[in-house]
Amino acid sequence: MVHHWQQVLSDHWGITAALTPLNGEYDQNFLAQGEHDYVMKIMRPDCQASFIDLQCRALEHIRTQAPDVHVPAVCRSIRGDMFLAVADEGGAERLVWVIERLPGKTFAEFKPRTDGLMFDVGRAVGQMGLALSGFAHPALERDFKWNLMQSDWILDCLDMVEGHDRRALLDCIVAEFSAVLPLLRDLPNVAIHNDVNDYNILVRGSLSEPPRVSGLIDLGDMCAGPRICDLAITCAYMVLGQENPEKALQSVVAGYHSIWPLTEADVDLLWPLLRMRLAVSVVNSALMASEYPDDPYVVISQKPAWQFLENPSVSGDLIKARLRAACGLPVTGAAPRILSWLDHQRGQFAPVVGKPLDGMAMRSLSVERSVIPRDPFAAETEAMADGQSSENIWLGYYGEPRLIYTGPAFQTGPWKASNRRTVHLGIDVFCVSGTQVFAPVPATVHSVENCCGRPGQGGVVVLRHETPDGDPFFTLYGHLDPEVCGRLKAGQQIKEGEAFARLGDAAQCGGWHPHVHFQLILSTEGIAEHWPGAADPDELGLWGALSPNPAALLNLPDADMVYQPADKTKLLAERARCFGENLRLSYADPVMLLRGWRHHLFDEWGRPYLDAYNNVPHVGHAHPRIQAVAADQLLRMNSNTRYLHPAQVAFAEKITSKLPESLSVCFFVNSGSEANELALRLARAASGGRDMVTPDHGYHGNTTGAIDLSAYKFNAKGGIGQSDWVHLVEVADDYRGRHRREDPDRAEKYAAQVDKALAAIADRGGKLAGFIAETFPSVGGQIIPPKGYLAKVYARIRSAGGICIADEVQTGLGRLGDYYFGFEQQGAVPDIVVLGKPIGNGHPLGVVVTTREIADAFARGPEFFSTFGGSTLSCRIGKEVLDIVDDEGLMKNAQHMGTQLLAGLRTMAERHPLIGDVRGFGLFIGVDLVTDRNSRTPATQAANYVKNRLREHRVLIGCEGPADNILKIRPPLTVDDQAVDMILILLDQVLDEAENLCGKTGYPPTPVFNR
Ligand SMILES: Cc1ncc(COP(=O)(O)O)c(C=O)c1O
């Protein structure tokens, strides 16, 4: 058979190609691969020529009218025909046509389904629709089951669907559809694709390019209909299998609207049409199932549609408003009229607390300007009644992101680092409890509720008002004295300026200073009585439109009442102006971080992030004990080591208590760099030598001497190169290096490289000062040298008269779980230990600890003094950090959580070919990504993709190693089970995406043909 059609292709189209059969519902299609790739379509024997003519002409029309839309070109035959009638092997006449094969994977097979991709699907469908709207063909007028306008045929078949609840649901969908059918019939009919499903959209994307639609195919279901049907059908497929279907829907619709603007009426039709299309689909499969009872696929294929239709958390109630807001259209027809009336009447409304509010002080509770609450995860918000005289009135901003909304009801996802509803949708008016609350305009009571059970809500009243044009709107008053609940009844009339409630007291308002939360609401449609007073920052388009700034009703200017969070774009520009280009930012979309708590951070909108990267906040961000100690010392005095203070000795004793006895003398400085610089001086003073041996790819700091010792920097592009006194040995990387794990002698072999370095020093007539290494090389790629390596190196260095320096900036202080310092794991005792980063938990602090003998040698030189190193403040903070590690059992936690994390990562490695190696101790972890496990080629792009995608999912990690392909996981030691789960689950998901994008076995992505 294949040979026959190959011959046809060659004879009539002049194309020589190998044919591979493709799946097709009715027709015989082949993938034709030759110089170019084509799809050869051999239609079923009874196929009408007009049907093929329709498709070919539509494709040619789209390609000429809208060259930006990617649809396949029709390859005309040698004679110039779009299609031909050719006899098959059995002699039956078949219509045959050939189209170009477009690149990309089907949407169904593609991951990730980003918001950007959903938007692009909408755009592509809009572009194609717009092009088709000028296309006419007699075959477009056809009756068939997939024509949405004719879809009420399913009414007669509902009995085929099993389950009473399901049939009831379908009844309801059909009723909603019937209600909008007259509106649909009034809309103009145009040519529509009518089947943009997930197998008819082709997508291209790579690890470095965001996914985009690369083609729309299969016009076999074309018909004439209202264009909104085309979009609704697309949407019906795009919501399936989505974690957040509303968001996906909103992106598709916004994309379409950006190309071919929709009206409010169009948008309102989408939900009933989308559901009707899915209803047709599930009923059709029920019919098929009865026809083909042995085909399990018929039922399985309908699973996602039922899942969506039956998903209780996907509600159509707010969908109209959501989709309108996504298109920038008014959320209700009356919204523009109401807002304009309110604006016009500004200054004439009855004062809500009986006094004019203009000129009253503003008080911010924002993420940026406030430190309330201290613990943004605590179930109860602490009192915020501080500092203000209760006689004063002050105001709280509209649109202000706040961390005070801490309860689980505000969390919008499964993790602590999931988004939460942070953005205030009202204006707060703070004044004394018992202050009367007045209606700004005549009102009818809409609802009264006692919400004292919910923290800080008190009594809540919603009033209904009408503009002179008869447009209804609502105002909400929260934190009232709950006595109002016994007094006011829904339906009760309230006059303009009439007092109807009083402010609750602090006890009724969750300890807050008494205030009324005043909110404007444009529509209650689709909202049960629980109106959100705060919105998810990523949902502000919807909620901000439904509950706009109520300043006009308070007779205040809008601009003064709306909070302006720090503007990221502006800050970026200013940063570029103020700093050099090599001051880098992490992530393609940099993060602005304003608050932190333990292992979480918060951006300017209060979005939380799990910090799985920063080792400086060793005992957690914003630790209250560190804050207290710092505040206490700053209250007293802060001076230097030229004066006696018990804190200096206390800190030194605490550190040395953790170290081998020989390491007993401390020097305090301000950074890791400075500490390494000093360590170098100590080594030189003690040895009398100058030359240093150090592993490749190391990093020891940014000062002149430290850079000389850091191959990671001096050998980097534009680096200063290697100094003559620095001698590199290979880093003892037994995964990718010269000597690998299967070699039992690898520790010795790596250590033996020191012999060559010593010989090189002798050759140049130099003298050895010592050896410096990060105990576990971090920027080199979270490397764990083979056990015993360091002890063997130290022995060689010492016998050559050198001093051994352990840079424990990354590894020290319990991070490794099993070991307080990395050198313990290596069975080695250094002569000098360097500490930095975590020891100040964010306060600039570095420490060098050495032997008495080395300290004495150094003391023969000039006085050692560091103005800020060893300041009283630094000593107290440093000691506190070490005490907290002990008191809170953080080393044990690192061991426990690290074990879980490493185990999870190792299990994950079994199903992710991208993972070449998982290594680490405690919470010092590296995940080495490779394009191929045999060659161990670094998967740099994949690592960058994973890092940035995890950041989008609110997990902060980094990439390390000479090729930047090693995922670095190095969180504060406070991480808990949930944090470990979040890292594992999201990493798994993101690795899946990365593997999908690059093809599991290597680059470049292999195109998979659509069916
Ligand atoms: C191992 C190591 N040593 C020294 C330093 C330098 O510390 P600082 O940046 O505090 O000067 C760093 C910083 O990343 C480091 O990782």
The ligand as a Tripos MOL2 file, in Angstrom:
@<TRIPOS>MOLECULE
LIG
   16    16     1     0     0
SMALL
NO_CHARGES

@<TRIPOS>ATOM
      1 C1         33.8090   29.5460   50.2050 C.3       1 LIG1
      2 C2         33.7660   31.0330   50.2740 C.ar      1 LIG1
      3 N1         34.7770   31.7080   50.8210 N.ar      1 LIG1
      4 C3         34.7740   33.0460   50.8990 C.ar      1 LIG1
      5 C4         33.7310   33.7800   50.4130 C.ar      1 LIG1
      6 C5         33.7570   35.2880   50.4790 C.3       1 LIG1
      7 O1         32.9060   35.7570   51.4670 O.3       1 LIG1
      8 P1         32.3810   37.2630   51.4350 P.3       1 LIG1
      9 O2         31.5040   37.4000   50.2550 O.co2     1 LIG1
     10 O3         31.6830   37.3820   52.7520 O.co2     1 LIG1
     11 O4         33.5580   38.1420   51.3690 O.co2     1 LIG1
     12 C6         32.6520   33.1230   49.8520 C.ar      1 LIG1
     13 C7         31.5120   33.8720   49.2870 C.2       1 LIG1
     14 O5         30.7090   33.4190   48.5300 O.2       1 LIG1
     15 C8         32.6700   31.7170   49.7690 C.ar      1 LIG1
     16 O6         31.6680   31.0320   49.2180 O.3       1 LIG1
@<TRIPOS>BOND
     1     1     2 1
     2     2     3 ar
     3     2    15 ar
     4     3     4 ar
     5     4     5 ar
     6     5     6 1
     7     5    12 ar
     8     6     7 1
     9     7     8 1
    10     8     9 2
    11     8    10 1
    12     8    11 1
    13    12    13 1
    14    12    15 ar
    15    13    14 2
    16    15    16 1
@<TRIPOS>SUBSTRUCTURE
     1 LIG1         1 GROUP 0 **** ****
